Amino acid sequence: MERLKQLVPDQTRATQDVDYHFSNLWFAANQGHWPLAQFYLNETRSHLRWAVRIIPVRKDSAGREVKREDILQALENTPLKQLDAALQQQDRGEFLAAYEATLAGCYACHKAAGKPFLRPRLPERPASSMMAFDPHATWPQ
């Protein structure tokens, strides 16, 4: 079992992927590239689930169990669902509100797990420097 643990990526890797996809989602939606934004939302969900599977329960600073599956379920039922709806409606205003609500939900999870120093924020630049976020971009550029 120890050998397998050494081969499997850790939770840090999964959350780095969440950061990558969720950051790119911001830029895709703000450029109005709705299919790309939907792709990044789906990838974000997938990698959040992966992170929870890696460590489903954490202990907070008082030793209480934090069931991350429950927190993820709350994220999926509200802000992530609102993000999906905003993308389907191609509504930037609703997208912004849902994106910020999702960040707040992420931070609530970090605080519950005893890691309030992990403060997500709106991205300043895309995580990918080679992806075209402009929905009218052509190949080759």
DATATA-V348368 format. One record per run of one state. SS is the DSSP state (~ for helix, > for strand, _ for the rest). FROM is the first residue (numbers start at 0). TO is the last residue. If there is no record, write none. Layout:
SS&FROM&TO / SS&FROM&TO
//
This chain:
_&0&0 / ~&1&6 / _&7&9 / ~&10&29 / _&30&32 / ~&33&53 / _&54&55 / >&56&58 / _&59&63 / >&64&66 / ~&67&76 / _&77&77 / ~&78&88 / _&89&90 / ~&91&111 / _&112&140
//
